[in-house]
Amino acid sequence: MFEKDVKELSLLLDFYGELLSERKQSVLALYYNEDFSLAEIADEIGISRQGARELIKKAEEELRHFEEKLGLVERFEEAKHRIATIRTLGEEKSLPRELTAEIEALAALFK
């Protein structure tokens, strides 16, 4: 059995899922969102358990390839980190209310 990396794959699916075929999107949704077993997925779409496993692995590889080339998830995570740092610095330095409001508005975009 192979390990599920739910957090990583969920983010990759959010960012790049629409780039996958409908079949791959469906299989990953069943596996990661609905927590279907390989046997349940195989029954659902009419393939073997091994076929379901291979389809999941191929879809995961595609998602990771998209991230390798585009880096959207990495940039998203970096932006969230920097916003948190700015928020902390703002609290320490007592920034003007308008600037604090803008920081909070920016942070809301990344939730």
N, CA, C and O of each residue as an XYZ file, in Angstrom:
444
protein
N       0.845     -1.186      0.000
C       0.000      0.000      0.000
C       0.884      1.240      0.000
O       1.959      1.239      0.599
N       0.445      2.271     -0.654
C       1.229      3.494     -0.664
C       0.575      4.545      0.215
O      -0.644      4.557      0.383
N       1.389      5.421      0.770
C       0.961      6.418      1.728
C       0.245      7.579      1.042
O       0.652      8.027     -0.029
N      -0.809      8.051      1.664
C      -1.517      9.227      1.173
C      -0.871     10.475      1.773
O      -0.699     10.560      2.989
N      -0.520     11.426      0.943
C      -0.048     12.715      1.428
C      -1.184     13.706      1.157
O      -1.157     14.461      0.186
N      -2.168     13.679      2.034
C      -3.421     14.380      1.810
C      -3.234     15.893      1.680
O      -3.786     16.512      0.770
N      -2.465     16.483      2.581
C      -2.311     17.940      2.548
C      -1.680     18.392      1.234
O      -2.200     19.287      0.568
N      -0.574     17.782      0.866
C       0.118     18.161     -0.367
C      -0.782     17.971     -1.582
O      -0.922     18.871     -2.410
N      -1.389     16.793     -1.680
C      -2.207     16.498     -2.855
C      -3.471     17.329     -2.904
O      -3.950     17.664     -3.987
N      -4.018     17.667     -1.755
C      -5.206     18.530     -1.739
C      -4.883     19.898     -2.323
O      -5.650     20.439     -3.120
N      -3.754     20.449     -1.924
C      -3.339     21.742     -2.479
C      -3.065     21.637     -3.974
O      -3.495     22.488     -4.753
N      -2.354     20.595     -4.366
C      -2.066     20.417     -5.785
C      -3.362     20.260     -6.585
O      -3.487     20.807     -7.681
N      -4.316     19.519     -6.043
C      -5.608     19.359     -6.713
C      -6.346     20.695     -6.813
O      -6.948     20.998     -7.843
N      -6.299     21.489     -5.748
C      -6.951     22.803     -5.776
C      -6.370     23.686     -6.874
O      -7.103     24.378     -7.581
N      -5.071     23.656     -7.007
C      -4.415     24.524     -7.975
C      -4.445     23.980     -9.403
O      -4.642     24.740    -10.351
N      -4.252     22.690     -9.558
C      -4.050     22.133    -10.895
C      -5.075     21.078    -11.308
O      -4.987     20.546    -12.415
N      -6.025     20.769    -10.464
C      -6.970     19.698    -10.744
C      -7.680     19.829    -12.071
O      -7.915     18.829    -12.749
N      -8.025     21.044    -12.454
C      -8.739     21.261    -13.712
C      -7.893     20.931    -14.938
O      -8.423     20.808    -16.042
N      -6.595     20.789    -14.754
C      -5.715     20.445    -15.865
C      -5.687     18.940    -16.133
O      -5.205     18.498    -17.176
N      -6.203     18.163    -15.192
C      -6.267     16.715    -15.349
C      -7.503     16.319    -16.150
O      -8.457     17.090    -16.259
N      -7.477     15.118    -16.704
C      -8.667     14.592    -17.376
C      -9.771     14.414    -16.326
O      -9.493     14.315    -15.131
N     -11.003     14.376    -16.782
C     -12.130     14.184    -15.859
C     -11.985     12.882    -15.081
O     -12.293     12.825    -13.891
N     -11.521     11.850    -15.750
C     -11.351     10.542    -15.101
C     -10.342     10.634    -13.957
O     -10.589     10.121    -12.866
N      -9.208     11.285    -14.207
C      -8.194     11.420    -13.158
C      -8.688     12.307    -12.030
O      -8.436     12.020    -10.860
N      -9.389     13.383    -12.366
C      -9.972     14.237    -11.326
C     -10.915     13.431    -10.450
O     -10.876     13.525     -9.223
N     -11.749     12.650    -11.082
C     -12.741     11.844    -10.370
C     -12.085     10.833     -9.443
O     -12.485     10.687     -8.288
N     -11.079     10.139     -9.950
C     -10.396      9.127     -9.150
C      -9.694      9.768     -7.954
O      -9.767      9.241     -6.843
N      -9.022     10.884     -8.163
C      -8.346     11.547     -7.045
C      -9.352     12.077     -6.035
O      -9.104     12.023     -4.831
N     -10.477     12.586     -6.506
C     -11.518     13.066     -5.591
C     -12.049     11.911     -4.733
O     -12.244     12.069     -3.528
N     -12.278     10.773     -5.346
C     -12.742      9.612     -4.583
C     -11.697      9.172     -3.562
O     -12.030      8.854     -2.420
N     -10.456      9.158     -3.973
C      -9.384      8.668     -3.105
C      -9.060      9.639     -1.970
O      -8.946      9.234     -0.814
N      -8.912     10.919     -2.304
C      -8.488     11.887     -1.288
C      -9.645     12.571     -0.568
O      -9.560     12.805      0.638
N     -10.702     12.891     -1.265
C     -11.802     13.619     -0.633
C     -12.832     12.698      0.003
O     -13.364     12.997      1.072
N     -13.114     11.580     -0.654
C     -14.137     10.664     -0.157
C     -13.539      9.484      0.613
O     -14.272      8.686      1.196
N     -12.213      9.374      0.612
C     -11.486      8.320      1.327
C     -11.891      6.915      0.880
O     -11.966      5.990      1.689
N     -12.151      6.771     -0.425
C     -12.451      5.455     -0.982
C     -11.180      4.618     -0.994
O     -10.080      5.146     -1.160
N     -11.335      3.324     -0.819
C     -10.204      2.405     -0.958
C      -9.962      2.160     -2.444
O     -10.785      2.516     -3.287
N      -8.827      1.551     -2.749
C      -8.543      1.215     -4.149
C      -9.596      0.263     -4.706
O     -10.008      0.395     -5.858
N     -10.027     -0.689     -3.898
C     -11.050     -1.641     -4.340
C     -12.370     -0.920     -4.630
O     -13.043     -1.232     -5.612
N     -12.738      0.030     -3.788
C     -13.982      0.777     -4.003
C     -13.905      1.629     -5.269
O     -14.872      1.723     -6.024
N     -12.755      2.240     -5.489
C     -12.568      3.038     -6.707
C     -12.646      2.134     -7.934
O     -13.294      2.466     -8.927
N     -11.983      1.001     -7.849
C     -11.997      0.049     -8.970
C     -13.428     -0.361     -9.307
O     -13.809     -0.392    -10.477
N     -14.209     -0.671     -8.292
C     -15.617     -1.042     -8.511
C     -16.410      0.117     -9.097
O     -17.231     -0.074     -9.994
N     -16.162      1.308     -8.591
C     -16.909      2.502     -9.016
C     -16.701      2.820    -10.492
O     -17.646      3.176    -11.197
N     -15.444      2.688    -10.960
C     -15.188      3.085    -12.352
C     -14.958      1.900    -13.296
O     -14.705      2.089    -14.486
N     -15.045      0.701    -12.767
C     -14.983     -0.480    -13.608
C     -13.606     -0.874    -14.095
O     -13.435     -1.266    -15.249
N     -12.619     -0.769    -13.212
C     -11.267     -1.214    -13.548
C     -10.750     -2.089    -12.414
O     -11.418     -2.252    -11.393
N      -9.567     -2.646    -12.596
C      -8.979     -3.472    -11.539
C      -8.442     -2.579    -10.422
O      -8.269     -1.372    -10.593
N      -8.185     -3.204     -9.284
C      -7.596     -2.484     -8.154
C      -6.225     -1.915     -8.553
O      -5.892     -0.777     -8.225
N      -5.448     -2.728     -9.260
C      -4.132     -2.278     -9.739
C      -4.291     -1.118    -10.718
O      -3.503     -0.172    -10.698
N      -5.307     -1.191    -11.571
C      -5.574     -0.097    -12.503
C      -5.913      1.193    -11.779
O      -5.495      2.275    -12.190
N      -6.679      1.072    -10.692
C      -7.023      2.255     -9.889
C      -5.761      2.850     -9.269
O      -5.569      4.065     -9.279
N      -4.910      1.990     -8.735
C      -3.657      2.457     -8.117
C      -2.788      3.183     -9.149
O      -2.257      4.259     -8.876
N      -2.650      2.589    -10.322
C      -1.824      3.191    -11.372
C      -2.406      4.529    -11.840
O      -1.664      5.476    -12.103
N      -3.718      4.601    -11.941
C      -4.360      5.852    -12.356
C      -4.129      6.951    -11.321
O      -3.873      8.101    -11.678
N      -4.218      6.602    -10.059
C      -3.952      7.574     -8.984
C      -2.506      8.040     -9.054
O      -2.234      9.238     -8.982
N      -1.580      7.101     -9.192
C      -0.156      7.463     -9.251
C       0.142      8.360    -10.453
O       0.893      9.327    -10.328
N      -0.433      8.053    -11.605
C      -0.212      8.886    -12.792
C      -0.764     10.288    -12.589
O      -0.126     11.272    -12.964
N      -1.952     10.381    -11.994
C      -2.557     11.690    -11.742
C      -1.716     12.492    -10.749
O      -1.515     13.694    -10.926
N      -1.227     11.824     -9.708
C      -0.366     12.495     -8.734
C       0.917     12.998     -9.397
O       1.366     14.113     -9.133
N       1.494     12.173    -10.251
C       2.715     12.570    -10.967
C       2.455     13.797    -11.836
O       3.281     14.707    -11.897
N       1.307     13.819    -12.505
C       0.968     14.984    -13.330
C       0.858     16.234    -12.480
O       1.381     17.287    -12.845
N       0.177     16.124    -11.343
C       0.026     17.287    -10.459
C       1.390     17.787     -9.977
O       1.647     18.991     -9.952
N       2.247     16.861     -9.602
C       3.582     17.260     -9.140
C       4.410     17.871    -10.273
O       5.209     18.781    -10.049
N       4.211     17.367    -11.480
C       4.898     17.939    -12.642
C       4.440     19.385    -12.873
O       5.261     20.266    -13.130
N       3.134     19.622    -12.781
C       2.620     20.985    -12.940
C       3.242     21.910    -11.897
O       3.643     23.031    -12.212
N       3.321     21.436    -10.656
C       3.903     22.263     -9.597
C       5.384     22.504     -9.856
O       5.883     23.608     -9.640
N       6.078     21.488    -10.312
C       7.508     21.643    -10.623
C       7.719     22.733    -11.676
O       8.650     23.532    -11.574
N       6.861     22.757    -12.671
C       7.008     23.719    -13.763
C       6.473     25.110    -13.410
O       7.059     26.121    -13.799
N       5.360     25.158    -12.673
C       4.696     26.442    -12.426
C       4.936     27.007    -11.029
O       4.986     28.225    -10.859
N       5.082     26.160    -10.049
C       5.392     26.598     -8.690
C       4.321     27.413     -7.995
O       4.639     28.200     -7.103
N       3.063     27.253     -8.372
C       1.999     28.066     -7.786
C       1.765     27.766     -6.309
O       1.541     28.681     -5.517
N       1.814     26.506     -5.939
C       1.586     26.142     -4.541
C       2.725     26.672     -3.676
O       2.495     27.197     -2.587
N       3.931     26.534     -4.160
C       5.086     27.037     -3.405
C       4.982     28.551     -3.205
O       5.234     29.055     -2.111
N       4.613     29.266     -4.256
C       4.457     30.727     -4.131
C       3.302     31.085     -3.202
O       3.397     32.044     -2.436
N       2.228     30.330     -3.265
C       1.086     30.549     -2.389
C       1.500     30.394     -0.926
O       1.183     31.240     -0.089
N       2.209     29.309     -0.628
C       2.663     29.062      0.746
C       3.641     30.148      1.209
O       3.587     30.575      2.363
N       4.513     30.586      0.338
C       5.458     31.661      0.677
C       4.711     32.964      0.960
O       5.041     33.675      1.909
N       3.719     33.274      0.149
C       2.934     34.488      0.361
C       2.211     34.432      1.708
O       2.186     35.423      2.438
N       1.626     33.282      2.039
C       0.953     33.129      3.333
C       1.935     33.356      4.480
O       1.610     34.025      5.461
N       3.119     32.802      4.352
C       4.143     32.959      5.387
C       4.534     34.430      5.543
O       4.632     34.933      6.663
N       4.755     35.110      4.431
C       5.157     36.519      4.494
C       4.051     37.397      5.071
O       4.330     38.345      5.804
N       2.811     37.089      4.745
C       1.689     37.853      5.298
C       1.637     37.665      6.814
O       1.417     38.625      7.553
N       1.838     36.437      7.273
C       1.850     36.188      8.713
C       2.974     36.963      9.391
O       2.798     37.501     10.485
N       4.126     37.014      8.736
C       5.258     37.774      9.288
C       4.940     39.261      9.345
O       5.219     39.922     10.346
N       4.359     39.785      8.276
C       3.992     41.206      8.240
C       2.954     41.508      9.315
O       3.023     42.540      9.982
N       1.994     40.601      9.478
C       0.963     40.791     10.503
C       1.597     40.867     11.888
O       1.246     41.733     12.689
N       2.523     39.964     12.166
C       3.201     39.950     13.463
C       4.002     41.228     13.673
O       3.943     41.834     14.744
N       4.748     41.637     12.657
C       5.518     42.875     12.758
C       4.602     44.074     12.962
O       4.915     44.980     13.734
N       3.469     44.075     12.266
C       2.509     45.157     12.406
C       1.964     45.262     13.816
O       1.776     46.364     14.332
N       1.709     44.127     14.442
C       1.220     44.124     15.819
C       2.288     44.652     16.774
O       1.981     45.365     17.730
N       3.533     44.299     16.507
C       4.633     44.752     17.364
C       4.900     46.244     17.211
O       5.280     46.905     18.177
N       4.706     46.780     16.012
C       5.064     48.167     15.719
C       3.878     49.132     15.794
O       4.052     50.332     15.581
N       2.696     48.638     16.087
C       1.491     49.479     16.147
C       1.329     50.299     14.870
O       1.422     51.527     14.899
N       1.090     49.631     13.773
C       0.905     50.290     12.486
C      -0.417     51.056     12.444
O      -1.334     50.767     13.213
N      -0.508     52.020     11.552
C      -1.768     52.760     11.393
C      -2.914     51.803     11.031
O      -2.706     50.780     10.378
N      -4.107     52.157     11.464
C      -5.296     51.337     11.255
C      -5.506     51.002      9.773
O      -5.880     49.876      9.446
N      -5.272     51.958      8.883
C      -5.483     51.727      7.448
C      -4.541     50.648      6.917
O      -4.947     49.791      6.131
N      -3.302     50.694      7.344
C      -2.325     49.703      6.903
C      -2.670     48.327      7.475
O      -2.569     47.319      6.775
N      -3.069     48.284      8.727
C      -3.479     47.028      9.349
C      -4.675     46.432      8.615
O      -4.735     45.219      8.408
N      -5.618     47.266      8.224
C      -6.795     46.795      7.491
C      -6.391     46.206      6.141
O      -6.943     45.190      5.717
N      -5.442     46.830      5.474
C      -4.969     46.316      4.185
C      -4.250     44.980      4.344
O      -4.397     44.086      3.511
N      -3.480     44.853      5.407
C      -2.800     43.572      5.678
C      -3.824     42.476      5.921
O      -3.678     41.363      5.416
N      -4.852     42.785      6.685
C      -5.899     41.798      6.964
C      -6.667     41.430      5.695
O      -7.034     40.270      5.506
N      -6.911     42.408      4.829
C      -7.605     42.145      3.565
C      -6.752     41.231      2.677
O      -7.273     40.321      2.031
N      -5.467     41.474      2.652
C      -4.544     40.625      1.888
C      -4.511     39.221      2.477
O      -4.532     38.239      1.735
N      -4.460     39.116      3.781
C      -4.432     37.804      4.445
C      -5.696     37.018      4.140
O      -5.645     35.797      3.991
N      -6.821     37.695      4.046
C      -8.095     37.019      3.755
C      -8.101     36.362      2.373
O      -8.809     35.378      2.161
N      -7.326     36.893      1.444
C      -7.231     36.302      0.121
C      -6.551     34.931      0.135
O      -6.728     34.137     -0.789
N      -5.785     34.662      1.169
C      -4.992     33.440      1.233
C      -5.535     32.413      2.206
O      -4.809     31.498      2.592
N      -6.773     32.533      2.609
C      -7.379     31.549      3.517
C      -8.043     30.464      2.755
O      -8.607     29.546      3.351
